[in-house]
Amino acid sequence: MQADQVHIIDNQIHTPGKWRDYAAFIKLRLSSLVVFSAAISFIIGSGEHLNWAKLCWLVVGGFLVTGSSNGFNQIIERDLDKLMSRTMNRPLPQNRMTVLEAIILASVTGISGIAILWVFMNPLSGILGFLALFLYTLVYTPLKPRTPFAVFVGAFPGAIPPMLGYVAASGAVGHFSIQAIVLFAVQFIWQFPHFWAIAWVVDEDYRKAGFRMLPSGERDKSTAFQILVYTLFLVPISLCPVLFKMCGPVSAVIILMAGIMFCCQAFRLFKECTVKRAQQLMFGSFFYLPVVQLAVLMGK
């Protein structure tokens, strides 16, 4: 009886920690941000006929697929994560989670998420969810230690959520329209200045694991110039929703102002090439994308 009580107490002590490990494994906050873009695009695609039940299923399914992608990423990179300060305390490097447990968790969440998108949205949504999971896990992740080109590859699964959200709202494959492609394009191009700013900030840590994520491989003018070019190119791409009548002049002004601010941050990085400016651009990227998406949602 005493041993059973000790076992129960031990479980009570460690259960909260286990849930924290699960949250870290699926990158809870990051997954939530990714699902946000899918949800906003779903609302955009729904127009005046928003189905709240389907939106909830989209959030659940998208969250599970994204969490699965993050989980498989950590399984594959568990030995490299031990080398970096920002990742060494994750559950797998610290042996707070076994590899088998991680594989089961990532598999169950991935299969469940794809099934939810297929059944409660439409088959194309399920296919897009599977494609995002496949590209992120089996193409992008293995390329990361090999080539900076991995950022380009990773931008494809990273841009699928808004497309998926719009397609999920359409209810049919035939509605896989230019609007869905426009939302994909905005998030696709945005990822380059966003991720390269992050890579600039954590470059020293990345190098410990052999990652060369910056386009030139260094924190130099060449990398900063490429970041600036993509940021400048992002502005007309972000205005495409106006061109295709997805939103109006008020939204256009908001998008343009956000673009100018973002470009100014990229120019300052190009001029100074400092970690401080890269951090500012990184935080600016977190601000930029939801502002553009909410402006499109506003529709005015």
C-alpha positions as CSV (number, residue, x, y, z in Angstrom):
1,M,0.0,0.0,0.0
2,Q,2.8,2.4,0.9
3,A,4.6,1.6,-2.4
4,D,1.4,2.3,-4.3
5,Q,1.1,5.6,-2.6
6,V,4.7,6.5,-3.4
7,H,4.0,5.6,-7.0
8,I,0.9,7.8,-7.2
9,I,2.7,10.7,-5.6
10,D,5.6,10.3,-8.0
11,N,3.2,10.4,-11.0
12,Q,1.6,13.5,-9.6
13,I,5.0,15.2,-9.3
14,H,6.1,14.3,-12.8
15,T,2.9,14.6,-14.8
16,P,3.0,18.4,-15.1
17,G,6.7,18.1,-16.2
18,K,5.7,15.5,-18.8
19,W,3.0,17.8,-20.2
20,R,5.6,20.6,-20.4
21,D,7.9,18.2,-22.3
22,Y,5.1,17.4,-24.8
23,A,4.4,21.1,-25.3
24,A,8.1,21.6,-26.0
25,F,8.2,18.6,-28.3
26,I,5.5,19.9,-30.5
27,K,6.6,23.5,-30.1
28,L,3.3,24.7,-28.7
29,R,3.7,28.4,-29.3
30,L,5.2,28.0,-32.8
31,S,2.4,25.6,-33.8
32,S,-0.2,28.1,-32.5
33,L,1.3,30.9,-34.7
34,V,1.3,28.7,-37.8
35,V,-2.3,27.7,-37.2
36,F,-3.2,31.3,-36.9
37,S,-2.4,32.0,-40.5
38,A,-4.5,29.0,-41.6
39,A,-7.5,30.2,-39.5
40,I,-7.3,33.7,-40.8
41,S,-7.2,32.4,-44.4
42,F,-10.2,30.2,-43.7
43,I,-12.2,33.2,-42.5
44,I,-11.1,35.1,-45.6
45,G,-12.2,32.2,-47.8
46,S,-15.5,31.8,-46.0
47,G,-16.7,35.4,-46.8
48,E,-20.1,35.9,-45.1
49,H,-20.7,32.2,-44.6
50,L,-18.3,31.4,-41.8
51,N,-18.7,27.8,-40.4
52,W,-17.5,28.0,-36.8
53,A,-17.5,24.2,-36.4
54,K,-15.3,23.7,-39.4
55,L,-13.0,26.5,-38.2
56,C,-12.5,24.7,-34.9
57,W,-11.8,21.4,-36.7
58,L,-9.3,23.3,-38.9
59,V,-7.5,24.6,-35.9
60,V,-7.3,21.2,-34.2
61,G,-6.2,19.4,-37.4
62,G,-3.7,22.1,-38.4
63,F,-2.3,22.2,-34.9
64,L,-1.8,18.4,-34.8
65,V,-0.1,18.3,-38.2
66,T,2.2,21.2,-37.3
67,G,3.0,19.7,-33.9
68,S,3.8,16.4,-35.7
69,S,6.2,18.1,-38.1
70,N,8.0,19.8,-35.2
71,G,8.2,16.5,-33.3
72,F,9.7,14.6,-36.2
73,N,12.1,17.4,-36.7
74,Q,13.3,17.0,-33.1
75,I,13.6,13.2,-33.5
76,I,15.8,13.6,-36.5
77,E,17.9,16.3,-35.0
78,R,18.1,15.0,-31.5
79,D,21.9,14.5,-31.5
80,L,22.5,17.9,-33.1
81,D,20.2,19.6,-30.6
82,K,22.6,18.5,-27.8
83,L,25.2,20.7,-29.3
84,M,23.2,24.0,-29.3
85,S,22.5,26.1,-26.3
86,R,19.0,27.0,-27.5
87,T,17.9,23.3,-28.0
88,M,20.0,21.3,-25.6
89,N,17.3,21.3,-22.9
90,R,14.6,19.8,-25.2
91,P,13.1,16.5,-24.0
92,L,15.0,14.2,-26.3
93,P,18.5,15.6,-25.7
94,Q,17.9,15.5,-22.0
95,N,16.4,11.9,-22.1
96,R,13.2,13.1,-20.5
97,M,11.4,11.4,-23.5
98,T,12.4,8.2,-25.2
99,V,12.8,8.0,-29.0
100,L,10.0,5.4,-29.2
101,E,7.7,7.6,-27.2
102,A,8.5,10.6,-29.4
103,I,7.9,8.6,-32.6
104,I,4.5,7.4,-31.3
105,L,3.5,10.9,-30.2
106,A,4.5,12.5,-33.5
107,S,2.9,9.7,-35.6
108,V,-0.4,9.8,-33.7
109,T,-0.7,13.6,-33.9
110,G,0.2,13.6,-37.6
111,I,-2.2,10.9,-38.7
112,S,-5.0,12.3,-36.5
113,G,-4.4,15.8,-37.9
114,I,-4.4,14.7,-41.6
115,A,-7.5,12.6,-41.0
116,I,-9.4,15.5,-39.4
117,L,-8.5,17.8,-42.3
118,W,-9.5,15.1,-44.9
119,V,-12.8,14.2,-43.2
120,F,-14.0,17.5,-41.7
121,M,-12.6,19.9,-44.4
122,N,-12.2,18.2,-47.7
123,P,-9.7,15.7,-49.3
124,L,-7.5,18.5,-50.7
125,S,-7.0,19.9,-47.3
126,G,-5.9,16.5,-46.1
127,I,-3.5,16.2,-49.0
128,L,-2.0,19.7,-48.3
129,G,-1.6,18.7,-44.6
130,F,0.2,15.5,-45.6
131,L,2.4,17.4,-48.1
132,A,3.4,20.0,-45.5
133,L,4.3,17.2,-43.0
134,F,6.2,15.2,-45.7
135,L,8.2,18.2,-47.0
136,Y,9.1,19.6,-43.6
137,T,10.1,16.2,-42.1
138,L,11.7,14.3,-44.9
139,V,13.1,17.0,-47.2
140,Y,13.7,20.2,-45.3
141,T,15.0,18.7,-42.1
142,P,17.6,16.4,-43.6
143,L,18.8,19.3,-45.9
144,K,19.5,21.7,-43.0
145,P,23.0,20.4,-42.1
146,R,23.9,20.2,-45.8
147,T,23.0,23.4,-47.6
148,P,21.6,26.9,-47.1
149,F,19.2,25.9,-49.9
150,A,17.2,24.1,-47.2
151,V,15.6,27.5,-46.4
152,F,14.1,27.6,-49.9
153,V,12.8,24.1,-49.6
154,G,11.4,24.7,-46.1
155,A,9.5,27.8,-47.4
156,F,7.1,25.5,-49.3
157,P,5.7,23.6,-46.3
158,G,5.9,26.8,-44.3
159,A,3.6,28.6,-46.8
160,I,1.0,25.8,-47.1
161,P,-1.1,26.8,-44.0
162,P,-2.8,29.9,-45.5
163,M,-3.4,28.0,-48.7
164,L,-4.8,25.1,-46.7
165,G,-7.1,27.4,-44.7
166,Y,-8.5,29.0,-47.9
167,V,-9.0,25.6,-49.6
168,A,-10.7,24.2,-46.4
169,A,-13.2,27.1,-46.5
170,S,-14.0,26.5,-50.2
171,G,-15.4,23.0,-49.6
172,A,-14.4,21.7,-53.0
173,V,-11.2,21.1,-55.0
174,G,-12.6,23.3,-57.8
175,H,-12.2,26.3,-55.6
176,F,-8.4,25.9,-55.4
177,S,-8.2,29.5,-56.8
178,I,-5.8,32.3,-57.4
179,Q,-6.7,33.7,-54.0
180,A,-5.3,30.6,-52.3
181,I,-2.1,30.9,-54.4
182,V,-1.8,34.6,-53.5
183,L,-2.0,33.8,-49.8
184,F,0.6,31.1,-50.3
185,A,2.9,33.5,-52.1
186,V,2.8,36.2,-49.4
187,Q,3.8,33.7,-46.7
188,F,6.4,32.0,-49.0
189,I,8.4,35.2,-49.7
190,W,8.0,36.4,-46.1
191,Q,9.8,33.4,-44.7
192,F,13.1,34.4,-46.3
193,P,13.7,37.7,-44.4
194,H,12.0,36.2,-41.4
195,F,14.1,33.0,-41.2
196,W,17.4,34.6,-42.3
197,A,17.0,37.3,-39.5
198,I,16.6,34.5,-37.0
199,A,19.5,32.6,-38.5
200,W,21.7,35.8,-38.2
201,V,20.8,36.1,-34.5
202,V,21.6,32.5,-33.7
203,D,24.3,31.9,-36.2
204,E,27.0,31.1,-33.6
205,D,24.7,28.5,-32.0
206,Y,23.8,27.0,-35.4
207,R,27.5,26.6,-36.2
208,K,27.9,24.3,-33.2
209,A,25.7,21.8,-34.9
210,G,27.1,22.4,-38.4
211,F,24.1,24.4,-39.7
212,R,24.9,27.0,-42.4
213,M,21.5,28.6,-42.8
214,L,22.5,32.1,-44.0
215,P,22.5,32.4,-47.8
216,S,26.2,33.4,-48.1
217,G,27.1,31.3,-45.1
218,E,28.2,34.4,-43.2
219,R,26.8,37.5,-41.4
220,D,28.0,39.7,-44.1
221,K,26.9,42.3,-46.7
222,S,26.0,39.5,-49.2
223,T,23.5,37.9,-46.8
224,A,22.1,41.3,-45.7
225,F,21.7,42.3,-49.4
226,Q,19.7,39.2,-50.1
227,I,17.5,39.8,-47.1
228,L,16.9,43.3,-48.3
229,V,16.0,42.2,-51.8
230,Y,13.5,39.6,-50.6
231,T,12.0,42.2,-48.2
232,L,11.6,44.7,-51.0
233,F,10.0,42.0,-53.3
234,L,7.6,41.1,-50.5
235,V,5.9,44.5,-50.7
236,P,4.3,44.1,-54.2
237,I,3.6,40.4,-53.4
238,S,1.7,41.5,-50.3
239,L,-0.3,43.9,-52.4
240,C,-1.5,41.2,-54.7
241,P,-4.7,40.6,-52.6
242,V,-5.7,44.2,-53.6
243,L,-5.1,43.4,-57.2
244,F,-7.3,40.4,-57.1
245,K,-10.1,42.2,-55.3
246,M,-9.6,40.4,-52.0
247,C,-9.5,43.7,-50.1
248,G,-9.7,47.4,-50.8
249,P,-7.8,50.7,-50.5
250,V,-7.7,50.9,-46.7
251,S,-6.2,47.5,-46.5
252,A,-3.7,48.5,-49.2
253,V,-2.5,51.5,-47.2
254,I,-2.0,49.3,-44.1
255,I,-0.1,46.7,-46.1
256,L,2.1,49.4,-47.7
257,M,2.9,51.1,-44.4
258,A,3.8,47.7,-42.8
259,G,6.0,47.0,-45.9
260,I,7.8,50.3,-45.7
261,M,8.6,49.7,-42.0
262,F,9.8,46.2,-42.7
263,C,12.0,47.4,-45.6
264,C,13.5,50.1,-43.4
265,Q,14.5,47.4,-40.9
266,A,16.0,45.3,-43.6
267,F,17.9,48.4,-45.0
268,R,19.3,49.1,-41.5
269,L,20.6,45.6,-41.3
270,F,22.2,45.9,-44.7
271,K,23.9,49.2,-43.7
272,E,25.2,48.0,-40.3
273,C,25.2,44.2,-40.4
274,T,24.8,43.8,-36.7
275,V,23.0,41.3,-34.5
276,K,21.0,44.1,-33.0
277,R,19.5,45.1,-36.4
278,A,18.9,41.4,-37.2
279,Q,16.9,41.1,-33.9
280,Q,14.8,44.1,-34.9
281,L,14.1,42.6,-38.3
282,M,13.2,39.3,-36.7
283,F,10.7,41.0,-34.4
284,G,9.4,43.1,-37.3
285,S,8.7,39.9,-39.2
286,F,6.6,38.6,-36.4
287,F,4.6,41.8,-36.6
288,Y,4.4,42.1,-40.4
289,L,2.7,38.9,-41.4
290,P,-0.3,39.0,-39.1
291,V,-0.8,42.7,-39.9
292,V,-1.0,41.9,-43.7
293,Q,-3.3,38.9,-43.1
294,L,-5.6,40.9,-40.8
295,A,-5.6,43.7,-43.3
296,V,-6.7,41.3,-46.1
297,L,-9.3,39.9,-43.7
298,M,-10.7,43.4,-43.0
299,G,-11.3,43.6,-46.8
300,K,-11.8,47.4,-47.0
